[in-house]
Every structure is written in structure tokens, then in C-alpha cells.
Amino acid sequence: MSEQATLETSQTQTTPAAPAAKPARGITLHDSAVEQLKKLLAERQTPEAGLRIAVRGGGCSGLAYVMEWAEKPREKDKIFERDGVRVFVDPKSYLYLLGTEIAYESTLMAAGFKLNNPNVKGSCGCGESFSV
């Protein structure tokens, strides 16, 4: 009987649970953003350029996103690339943008890039500024 009890015990033991997946670091580009950025870069005829994203003080919630074209990255920029499209982020803004996904959305009312930032704790009604 002790052999049977030992056998049953060994069969019911569970293996330790796998560790939880870590959240994505950096910035990811959604398919829609990659497609739109490729179109815009082709129109500008500057395929080596990239989109610079920064976080600046301002707006009714305290911080705001700034997007502009950059011909090349600055010395300390973080560079995120997917399918030939590049995004440049300065080190200070990078701290606010960790884990952000950039998508492009087009609806009847508006079209533009949307930043899904997991660090945002609040935003204003117009959606132009945020707080962390």
C-alpha cells in the first residue's frame, strides 16, 4: 500500500508555474503605422529619414507628444525599426514611452497616429496631452 501511495503522490505533483511574461520594452510599431509611414516616406522621397517622437511639457494634463520628421537620428537617440521604417526617441522621452505601441487609425471623423502608452495615468478631454 505504501508503494501505491508513493506512486499516486508522484503523479499528482505539479511542476512550478512558468514565470509571467515580461511586458514589451521600448516602442513597437503596429502594421497600420508601418504601412502609413512607408507611404509618407515615399511621398517625401526620404526613405532614410525617420519619425521622431518626443514627450514635452505642456497641454492641460502636463505632457504632450511631439512628432516630426528627422533625416537621421541624434547621437543618443534610441532607434526602433520595423520593415525599414525607423522611429527615433531621445533618452528622456524614452522613459515616458516604454512599452508604447504606435498605430495608425483612419475613421470618418479623423485620421492619425495613435500612441497606446501603458504609462499614461490620465489625459485631457481632447486627447492631446497626458500625465504619468
N, C-alpha and C positions, 0 to 999 in steps of 0.2 A: 504494500500500500504506500509505503514511503517513496518507492520508485515512481509510482503513478502520480503522486502529489508533486514530486520534483519535475516530472515531465509537464504537467499542467501548468505549473508556475513558470517554467521557462517559455512555454508557448504564449502565455498571456503578458509577458513583459513587453513593454513598449520601448521603442527607440526614442531617444531625445528628439524633441521638435527641432526642425531646421530653423536657423536664425531668420528673423524677419528681413525682407529685402530692404536695402537702404534706399532712401529717396534719391532721385536723379540729381546729380550735381551739375552746375553750370547752366547753360541755356540750350534748349532743344528747339528745332525748327519743325513745325508741322508741315505735312505735304503741301497744304494750301499756301503757306508762306514761301516755301521754296519755289513753287510754280510762279507766284506773283513776283518775287524778287528776280527770278530769271528773266521774266518779261520786261521788268523795269530796267534791269541792267542792259538788256539787249537794245532797248529804246534809247538809252543814254550812250550806247556804244562804248561802255567802260566795263568790260567783263572782269577786269582785275579789281575793280572797286568793291566796296562792301557797305553794309548798313551799320552805322554807328548808333548804338543805343546807350543813353546815359540817364542817370537819375539826378535831378537838380531840385533844390529847394524852391518852393513856390506852389501856387494853387491854393484852393481853400482847405485842403487836407494836409498840406505841409510839404509834399513831394510830388514831382511830376516827371513823366517820361519825356525824353527828348530823342527824336530820331532824325538823322541826317545822313547824307552820303559822305563817304570818305574814300579817297583814292587809294589809301594804304593805311595799315594800322600804325598807331603810335608805338613808341618803344616799349612801354609797359602794358599795352593792351592785352586782354585775353581775347583769343580768336576762336570762334566757333564756326565750323564749316560743315556743310552737308550738300552733296551733289554739286559742288563747285560754287555754292553761294556762301559768302562769308559775312559774319557779324562780328563787329569789334566792340569791346566793352572796356572802359577804363577800370582800374583796380577798385576805386571807391564805389562806383556804381555796381560792380560785380557783387559786392556784399549784399546789396539790396535785391539783386536779380537771381540769386542762387535758386535753381530749381524751376525757373520760369520757362514756359513754353510759348513760342510765338506762333500765332495762327493768322490767317487772312480770312476775313469774313465779308461776304457781299450779300446784302439784303435789299429790299425795296427802299428802305429808309437811309441806308448808309453803307459804305464800304471802307474797309481799312484793316490795318494790322491790330490784332488784339493780343495783349500780353496777359497770359494766365499765370499770375505770380502768387505762389503759395505763401509768401511772406506778408502779404497785404492784410492788415487788420481792419482797415476801414477806408472808405473812399467817399468822394463827394457825389452829389446827385448827377452832375454832368459827366462823371467818369473820367475827367481829365487829370485828377490828382488823387493821391492816396497817402495813407500813413502806415507805418510798420510798428 
